[in-house]
Amino acid sequence: MTDTTGLQRFRRMATMRAFDEACLDALRRGEIHGELHIGLGQEAVAAGMAEAFEAPDAVVSTHRNHFHAIAKGVDMRALLAEIMEKETGLCRGRGGHMHPFDPTTNFSATGIVGASLPVALGYAYGYRLRRQRGVAFGVTGDGGSHTGGFHETLVMAGAMKLPLVAVVENNSLAISVSFDQVSPTRTIAERAAAYGALGLLVDGTDVDAVADAMRKAADHARGGGGPAIVEATCHRFRGHFEGDPDTYRDRDEKRRIRERFDPLALHRARLEKDGVPAADLAAILAEETQRMKAILADVRGDAQPDPAGALRYNFATEDAR
Ligand SMILES: Cc1ncc(C[n+]2csc(CCOP(=O)(O)OP(=O)(O)O)c2C)c(N)n1
């Protein structure tokens, strides 16, 4: 890995962190309504995934989708405006935080757990029908990997050798349910054998390892090898959603997670060991924080949709743009 790649990865994660910190700021001021699922602690998975994309690829994400959107190149101002329910948002404020859609970058998300996979399967089948080189990335959590949709998707993708990568962010919790208590197997990656898929287990706090695994999975799918499952183990720093009392973990455990498994701190230590000046890394963090604060300040001034038009753009009969 070159210094440039290492710094790019650090900046990408710093952008993601600053984005969710801006969301928390807006939430505290009452500028975001409804449930908000923050991804802090899971930056390395999306940042590593970003390097595997080619132009026609699609990403279908989950309720915890901000970092995947940023990785796919969704315009961050429009994304934040959508989360803040503004008319200037990606979906004119009608989708909100859980349902951002961006046809420009082939990015979408769903709040229905596990449903990202069947939608990604549709993209993968579409690439096959159109003889396109695209790969569909369906992201889900460990909880989502236990749904019927995940299984059905992998069965069809495996049987038809479709170009699909199932990215499982295994943060070991589905709300309060511990993965170890409900999983029939030690890992999710090992289930790949049942689908004729490639299965990769990766430390999702290590952005370099994630980037390697994602590239391998994408090459496999793009080259006609069929689907892949990439299971990235990681930790979420905050509660399931903002407002979750998070009493299923004690304070010590949460402190230990932040101290030991912060992907930015881990990557930062590695870069410093390789000779990158600490000041350069501090400057990147400060720049990204400033950039996001400026975007937030700008979005704040935007108008919300007129309630009279709440149903506009909801149906295919109406021209959305
Ligand atoms: C079909 C469906 N069932 C239940 C829920 C409620 N719900 C929202 S998130 C969640 C847990 C998801 O856990 P996981 O897939 O591990 O993702 P994480 O929240 O850890 O990122 C549940 C049960 C839902 N949104 N959709």
The ligand as an ORCA input file, in Angstrom:
! r2SCAN-3c Opt
* xyz 1 1
  C     -38.399     -6.723      8.150
  C     -38.029     -5.909      9.353
  N     -38.106     -6.471     10.590
  C     -37.755     -5.736     11.675
  C     -37.341     -4.437     11.553
  C     -36.947     -3.631     12.776
  N     -35.485     -3.522     12.818
  C     -34.872     -2.413     12.370
  S     -33.196     -2.556     12.421
  C     -33.298     -4.098     13.089
  C     -32.051     -4.865     13.436
  C     -31.112     -4.964     12.307
  O     -29.924     -5.581     12.739
  P     -28.753     -5.806     11.732
  O     -29.262     -6.338     10.452
  O     -27.706     -6.620     12.431
  O     -28.200     -4.331     11.435
  P     -27.561     -3.235     12.417
  O     -28.689     -2.460     13.006
  O     -26.738     -3.955     13.431
  O     -26.745     -2.364     11.531
  C     -34.620     -4.497     13.228
  C     -35.037     -5.803     13.763
  C     -37.302     -3.891     10.253
  N     -36.901     -2.633     10.050
  N     -37.609     -4.643      9.177
*
